[in-house]
Amino acid sequence: MPSEFFIPDPDGQVPSAEGYFGAFGGKFIPEALVAAVDEVAVEYDKAKHDPEFARELDDLLVHYTGRPSSLTEVPRFAEHAGGARVFLKREDLNHTGSHKINNVLGQALLTRRMGKTRVIAETGAGQHGVATATACALFGLECTIYMGEIDTQRQALNVARMRMLGAEVVAVKSGSRTLKDAINEAFRDWVANVDRTHYLFGTVAGPHPFPAMVRDFHRVIGVEARRQILERAGRLPDAAVACVGGGSNAIGLFHAFIPDADVRLIGCEPAGHGIDTGEHAATLTAGEPGILHGSRSYVLQDDEGQITEPYSISAGLDYPGIGPEHSYLKDSGRGEYRAVTDDAAMQALRLLSRTEGIIPAIESAHALAGALEVGKELGKDGLIVVNLSGRGDKDMDTAARYFGLYDTDAEVAANAADTAEIEGDAK
Amino acid sequence: MSGAEFTGGNRGLLSDTLADAKAEGRAALIAYLPAGFPTVDGGIEAIKAVIDGGADIVEVGLPHSDPVLDGPVIQTADDIALRGGVRIADVMRTVREAFEATGKPILIMTYWNPIDRYGVERFTAELAEAGGAGCILPDLPVQESALWREHAHKHGLATVFVVAPSSKAARLAQITEAGSGFVYAASLMGVTGTRESVGAQAQDLVERTRATGTGLPVCVGLGVSDAKQAAEVAGFADGVIVGSAFVKRMLDAPDEAAGVEAVRELAGELAKGVRRQA
């Protein structure tokens, strides 16, 4: 029986054997990692064609994760989106609260196949870290999670979750102390411990085969959404909308729609305080092609190739790179990318909470804000699928400070001061 | 690609220097120091000092915002250099002044993105013009290096590739075939930084690299910090590469002048080490 939930790209036109999506991708890694990265590629290729692997992963995706995830229509929210019909792909309802678990379970199975006993991962918002810690608990693997120090503060709840699950969480104090620096530190660990360690990379960036493999594990999002929207609305959507940090949830939603030329694929990048302020993480909007973390893609950098420090209120999108397949989609014109400010995302977060009783992650709120714009552009005949990539529980402290939801004025003032400090650090 | 296209760069000087050390029955001492650390001029003085102390070859680090293959010591130095505003023009000046003052082979070691962004032709032309001998680019693997090698060759610059204990025989053959100048054998699996001991896998890697039949000298780096380790490595390698230990001396010094004297002294100790051979 063919796999229902592990649905790798059937065409395989991109990437090339060398890992290139057009001009983007490749494998820019130190010699010490070449053997390990090649091993991942070989093992993944074997696993992809092994019905037993698909059966085991399907079983986990159904009975552990809870797939398929729902497609929820949100009419009260859609009233603010020009009257277009809006459906949310509910990856927030997956076990651990985001799409990240799709990829993590696949790579955890792969880790076991490779005979490795230890897993490391980077995390920004903590969602990938929590999912990885969860899979490691489930599979009995040793687990170390690297997280920027600023992110350990703004996503403290997820730090506690990871520790509860038995993972070691290392707060990374170098550079901008966010996701980029967590990845740097994870690479340093991997180089030193590669013989027994798998780097369970959390997004569709990094050296080949990670961009293609992570995409394949998330491809189920779009495959389900496409089937569900056809059942529910009787037609394909005008637009599929997702937030883009490294780009994993977006590519997961987009990929099954790529052959549907009439479906616009719209990625929403974090504009932070505004592109003009320089305080943003809108890589495709404001970056240039370069090499970061093992592949060629758009990168936020200066004129001499130094990576510039990104900023976003959302820890999960606060990254100066982007998966190479998104760069390819952008340059080919198949994908559209627009930037959404902190404020627009936070307003969308509150709007969805109050109109539909769904509190989204701040990351996903960027996609919701984008959908509000796209809906107005499409008008009342429009049909939009938004990937609700994660739930907002982890963001309640940030949101409470942003909207002043804490009880006492003194507390609100104190917390506002803390927020200012965090934002200052990210500059 | 033929030797007739040579212009500018000091690839030949690098090979001659390594050959001379071999003729003396010793390993070469190769020092690493980042440009712009603690200042551009201070960095140049430090390089002159390590050569004065006995280093045969110097690798000048071009600082990068994301040095994923470096440990905390070189990360800190890169940070200081970048916060000081070091630019590629400053790195080129460092190479030029170090070469003009000493006549020794000076290489640049850096990550690929700064060169990719700057432009490969522009970078290689400027490095050759400054008197540089070549580059070590640890995150540019051989299969992505064709464009770089074409321009490096055109300008008479060596391309030094890194091999690791995890490199298999076929890979070692591919790398030694494509590389020039020397082969950088990483003594262990890990990032830069001083270690208590240099692993036994270093000797094994040197032997496996030579077994490819390459004529290139094989030099060992990562973890070497003192004369005793240098002597040990000199017993089986053509060159001993020391980086973090120099940078640490600079970081620990109370001021720039003291740092320069400290690296001169360390170079002197290491130069004795590579002549002793444990």
Interface residues (C-beta under 8 A of the other chain):
Chain A: E18 G26 K27 F28 I29 P30 E31 A32 V34 A35 A36 S174 G175 K180 N184 F187 R188 V191 A192 N193 V194 D195 E288 G290 I291 L292 H293 G294 V299 Q301 D303 E304 G305 Q306 I307 T308
Chain B: H64 S65 D66 P67 V68 L69 G71 Q75 L82 R87 I88 Y111 W112 N113 P114 I115 D116 R117 Y118 P138 D139 L140 P141 Q143 E144 F161 V162 V163 A164 P165 S166 S167 K168 R171 I175 A186 M189 G190 V191
